[in-house]
Amino acid sequence: MEERAELPKPRFIFPPADVGDVMVEQLEFSLDHGEACTPGCLDCKRLATVRAALLRPFEGRLRK
């Protein structure tokens, strides 16, 4: 059986981004998205999903 040469391990030019920074950047993008969208806009749906998840712990308090 023929031996295969090992592939070199990938090297990153830049270190991976911090997960928190990426999440904040995505949230800022969604918030700045604007209101002039077409019906069913995927970015608006994503913002609604994120907003609902972030506000879920406060649901009982907000309804009083």
Legacy VTK file of the C-alpha trace (Angstrom):
# vtk DataFile Version 3.0
C-alpha trace
ASCII
DATASET POLYDATA
POINTS 64 float
0.000 0.000 0.000
1.336 3.396 -0.962
2.048 5.871 1.851
0.418 9.255 1.612
2.253 12.366 2.603
0.742 14.245 5.537
-0.934 17.488 4.660
0.589 20.519 6.320
-1.380 21.879 9.258
-3.225 25.096 8.390
-1.602 28.266 9.650
-3.703 31.265 10.503
-2.512 34.613 9.278
-4.716 36.270 11.884
-5.723 34.765 15.206
-9.384 33.695 15.409
-11.792 36.463 16.370
-13.247 36.569 19.869
-16.717 35.006 19.873
-18.162 37.872 21.930
-16.826 40.435 19.474
-18.370 38.564 16.550
-21.736 38.352 18.321
-21.722 42.090 19.074
-20.768 42.868 15.475
-23.622 40.728 14.153
-26.091 42.353 16.558
-24.938 45.832 15.511
-25.397 44.856 11.859
-28.927 43.650 12.553
-29.823 46.781 14.510
-28.455 49.056 11.773
-30.163 47.048 9.048
-32.947 49.577 8.599
-36.654 49.463 8.073
-36.797 49.754 4.274
-36.846 46.002 3.684
-38.829 43.689 1.531
-41.399 41.459 3.229
-39.776 38.297 4.559
-36.295 39.844 4.796
-33.973 37.241 6.351
-31.999 39.864 8.296
-35.202 41.226 9.843
-36.284 37.694 10.778
-32.880 37.096 12.374
-33.190 40.317 14.393
-36.670 39.321 15.600
-35.339 35.928 16.708
-32.384 37.461 18.549
-34.555 40.151 20.153
-37.032 37.523 21.399
-34.225 35.394 22.844
-32.593 38.357 24.593
-35.874 39.603 26.072
-37.171 36.170 27.150
-35.780 36.424 30.731
-37.651 39.714 31.196
-41.060 38.664 29.789
-42.817 38.548 33.164
-41.383 41.878 34.261
-42.233 43.693 31.010
-45.920 42.739 31.127
-46.590 44.258 34.566
LINES 1 65
64 0 1 2 3 4 5 6 7 8 9 10 11 12 13 14 15 16 17 18 19 20 21 22 23 24 25 26 27 28 29 30 31 32 33 34 35 36 37 38 39 40 41 42 43 44 45 46 47 48 49 50 51 52 53 54 55 56 57 58 59 60 61 62 63
